């Protein structure tokens, strides 16, 4: 009986193709893991810089504007300003606070030098959107407030975010240009950033409730890096195990 010759050429080609695919997948997994490590370092530096700005002595609006013009990050920079609120121009940003739906109240403040700064005075419940229902909190005269600088958004952050509804005075993203135009404020005088008042700011009646700024940023890059590197390690183990299993019949001869 004639023995059928083995097709070694086809087998070697299959092994070579499999090896190339395994190496490609391994390279992708290692690349993703390394990228997450880099993102982790970037996020930790970002959080550290944010903490430094939050704990720095407060500065005025002019200094924040100067930082912005130099290309520096102003996010969460502590600041103190004095001026007069134009409550007729308050804009309402839809938000939740402690699980309760409502609005952040953004009110234009005329500063001592004539500039206008939109200040997030804090949260009001949904059914108290009308300023007439919280008249005590509509403070008059010159006031001094402290808080944090917040950058403006130049475009809607995501397609899933609803469009702003200026006619109903409901904003779903912080469009400073739209807020300015709907209040009638002089755009040339409006500063290109916002300010969130901090928790130390209280008003008669308790509304708006200040101190609503959220400082937490998701930082799951370490877990992601471990996952990708873990998958890469598992792939190497599987390849070694398969290779050892294929060699056993030859060892037994």
N, C-alpha and C positions, 0 to 999 in steps of 0.2 A: 504494500500500500504506500502510495507516494504521499509524503508530508507536504502540505500547502505552505509555501514560503511566507514568512511574516513580512508585512508591509511596514518596515521600520521608518521609511521616509515620511509616510503620513503621520505616524505616531510622533515623530520628532517635531513635525510642523505644528501639530496640535499642542504639544507641550510648550513650544516656543510662543505660540499665540496666547496660551493661558498665562505664561510667565509675564508677557508684556502687559496683559490686562491687569494682573495682580499688582505689578509694579506701578501701573498708572493709578489704580485705585489707592494704593498705599501712599503714593505721592500726593494725591488729592487730600486724603485724610490728614497727613502730616502738615500739609499747607494750611488746611483749615484750623488745625490745632495751634499752629504757630501764629496764625492771624488772630485767633482769640487771645493768645498770650499778649500780643501787641496791643489789642483792644483793651485788655485788662490794665496794662500799664498806662495807656492813654486815659482810661476812665478814672483810675486812682489819682492821676495827676490833676484831672479836671475837678474831682471832688475836693482835693487838697486846695486847689486854687479858689474854688467856691467858698470853702470854709474860711480861707484867709480874707477874702473880700467881705464876708459876712461879719467877721470879727474885727475888721479895721475901724478906726474912728470915722464917724460920718463926715461926708463932704457935701458941698453944695451942688446944685444943678449945673452950674457953669463948669465945675470941675469934671462932673460926669460927662458932659457934652464934649469937653476937651479930650477925655479918655477915648470916647467914641471916635472922634475925628482922627486920633492917632492909631486907630485900628485895634485898640485894647478891648478886652472883654469886660463889659460893665455888668454882666448878669450877677444879681444879688449883691452888688456893691452898696454898702450902707450909705445913706444920705440923709440930710436934713434940709428942709426948705420952709420958707415962710411966704404966705400969700393969702389971697382971698378966693374962696370957692365960688364958682358960677354954677349953682345948683340947677338952674334952668337947663344947663347943657349936659347933665349927667347921662351917661350911656350905660346900658345894662348888658353885661356879658353872662350868658347862661352858664351855670356852674352848679356843683353840689358841694355841700360842706357838712361833714360829719353825717353823711348819708341823706341829708335833706336837700331837695332841689330848690333852686333859687337863682340869685343873680349876684355877681360882683358889680359894685357900683363904681364906675369910672367917671370922675368929675373933673372938668378942667379947672385948674387953679392958676390964677393970675399972680405971678411971682413979683417980688419987689422990683426987679429990673424990667418988668413988662412982658417977659416971656410967659408962655402958657405951657403948663405941664399937666398931662392927664394922670390923675392919681386914683389908684384903686383903693377906695376907702374901706372896702371889705364886703361882707356878705349880708344879703337880706333874703328872707324866705320868699318863695314864689308868690304868695298872696299879698306880700308887702312891697311889690315892685313900685307901686304908685307912691311917689314921695310924699303926697298929702297924708298918707297913712302912718308916716314916721317923721312928722314935721319937727319933732324935738331934735332929731339928729342933723337937721339942716343948719349947721352952725353958720353964723354970720360974722363979718369982721375979719381982721387978720388973725391967722392961726399959724402955728408952727407944728410941723409933723415930721416924724422920722420913719424911715422904712428902707426899702431896697429898690435899686434900679432894675428895671426889666426891659429887655430889648423889644423892639417892634417886630412884627412879622410882615414880610414884604409880599407874601402870597399865602393862600389857603394851605395849611399844612398837609392836608390829605383829601382825596376825593370823597371819602366817606363823611367828612365834616360838612354839615349843612351850610348852605349859603346864608350870609348875614341878612337880616330883615330890618333895614334901617327904618322903614315906614312904621314898624311896630316897636322900634327901639329895642331890638333883640339881636345881640351879636353872638355868633358861635365861634368866631376866631377874632383875634385882636387886630383888626384892620384900622390902624391909626388914621390913615387917610380918610376913610369913610366916617370914622368918629368925628374927625375934624370938620369935614364938609357938612355933616348933618347938624352940627351945633352952630354953624355960622362963624366959628373962630377963624381968625386970620392965620392961614397955613404958614405964612412966613414967620410967625411968632411961636408956633407950636414946636416944642422940643421933640426930637426924633426918638424918644424912648418913653417908657411909663415909669411909674413909681408905685410900689405896693406899701401901704402903711403897715407898720409892725404891730405886735400885740399890745404895746404900751399905749397905743392911741385909743382912747375911749371918748364917746360922745353921749350927750343926754339921751336917755331912752335906750341906749345900747345898740342902736342900729344907725348905719352899717357896723357890723362886727369886724374889727380889724384883725390883723395877724393871720391871714388865710394863705400866705405864701407857702408853697410846698417845696421843700428842699431835697427831697429824696429822689435819687436817680437809680433806675434798675442797674444792677451790676452783677450779671450772671455769667460773665466771661470766663471765670475760673471753671465753673461747672461745664461750660461748653468745651473749653480746652481739654478738660479731663475726658469728656465724652469722645471727642475726636481722636485723641491720643489712645484712649482705651480701645476704640474700634480698630485703630491701626495695629495695636498690639495683638488684639484678638485675631486679626487677619494673618499676621505673621505666625501665630500659634497654629491656626488651621492649616496653613500652607506646609508648615513643618510636619504636622501630624499626617497630612495626606502623603507627603513625600516619604515618610517612614513606612507608612502602610504599603505603598507601592513597591518598596524595596524588600519587604519581608519574603515574598515568594522566591526571589533570587537568592536571598541569604540561606534559604532552607535547602537549596540544591547542592 
